[in-house]
Amino acid sequence: MVPPGVWAIHFLASYLTIAIWCAKFADETGNASPVRIAIAGYTILALAIIVVVGTIGYRKHRKGGVPPHDKNTAGDHIRFTGQATFLLSLLSGVATIFTALVVVFIRSCD
């Protein structure tokens, strides 16, 4: 599914960016402001993708029929997949926000 993959890429990009910045480019004060701005951009992009995919999943889930989607029909398969996509989008959105919160609390490389 797309949302957990987006979260994983966001996680890796965020932590690699801060690690490389602090190891190679930070000055004596350990200022991490440029990295914080980059991670904010990563977070906005990741959340936008997750919201779009979650919206598509929600629309597929709500398209006809009521839960549970447990019959062996093509429509129920699509609705179940939409529900799973929507729920994974919610979980991935929360995980992305928690990943981004690290730079809110840690302001320097020290």
C-alpha positions in Angstrom: 0.0 0.0 0.0 1.1 3.5 -0.7 0.6 5.3 2.7 3.0 3.1 4.7 5.6 3.4 1.9 5.3 7.2 2.0 5.8 7.2 5.8 8.8 5.0 5.4 10.4 7.3 2.8 9.6 10.3 5.0 11.2 8.6 8.0 14.4 7.7 6.1 14.7 11.1 4.4 14.2 12.9 7.6 16.7 11.0 9.7 19.3 10.8 6.9 19.0 14.5 6.3 19.6 15.4 10.0 22.4 12.8 10.3 24.2 14.1 7.2 23.7 17.7 8.1 24.9 17.3 11.7 27.9 15.2 10.6 29.1 17.2 7.6 27.7 20.7 7.6 26.7 21.9 11.1 28.7 24.7 12.6 30.1 24.9 16.1 26.7 25.9 17.6 25.1 22.8 16.0 22.3 24.9 14.4 19.8 22.6 12.7 17.4 25.3 11.3 18.0 24.5 7.6 17.2 20.8 8.3 14.1 21.7 10.2 12.8 23.6 7.2 13.7 20.7 4.9 11.9 18.2 7.2 8.9 20.5 7.3 8.8 20.3 3.5 9.1 16.5 3.5 6.3 16.4 6.0 3.9 18.6 4.0 4.6 16.6 0.9 4.2 13.2 2.6 0.9 14.3 4.4 -0.5 15.6 1.1 0.2 12.2 -0.6 -1.3 10.3 2.3 -4.4 12.5 2.3 -5.0 12.0 -1.4 -4.6 8.2 -1.2 -6.7 8.1 2.0 -9.5 10.1 0.3 -9.5 7.7 -2.7 -9.7 4.8 -0.3 -12.5 6.3 1.7 -14.5 7.0 -1.5 -14.1 3.4 -2.6 -15.1 2.2 0.8 -18.3 4.3 0.9 -19.3 3.5 -2.7 -22.4 1.3 -2.2 -22.9 -1.3 0.4 -22.5 -1.3 4.1 -19.9 -3.0 6.2 -18.9 -5.7 6.8 -17.5 -6.3 3.3 -17.2 -10.0 3.6 -19.1 -11.4 0.6 -17.1 -12.9 -2.2 -18.1 -10.3 -4.8 -16.0 -7.9 -6.8 -17.7 -4.9 -5.2 -17.0 -6.1 -1.6 -13.4 -6.7 -2.5 -13.1 -3.1 -3.8 -14.9 -1.7 -0.7 -12.7 -3.8 1.7 -9.5 -2.6 -0.1 -10.8 1.0 0.2 -11.4 0.6 3.9 -8.0 -0.9 4.5 -6.4 1.9 2.5 -8.2 4.5 4.4 -7.3 3.0 7.8 -3.6 2.6 6.7 -3.7 6.3 5.6 -4.8 7.4 9.1 -2.1 5.3 10.7 0.6 6.5 8.3 -0.5 10.1 8.8 -0.1 9.8 12.6 3.3 8.1 12.1 4.5 10.8 9.8 3.5 13.5 12.3 5.3 11.7 15.1 8.4 11.4 12.9 8.3 15.2 12.2 7.8 16.1 15.9 11.4 15.0 16.6 12.7 18.2 15.0 10.3 20.3 17.1 11.8 19.0 20.3 15.5 18.6 19.2 16.7 22.0 18.0 20.4 21.4 17.6 22.8 18.7 16.6 24.3 18.5 20.1 
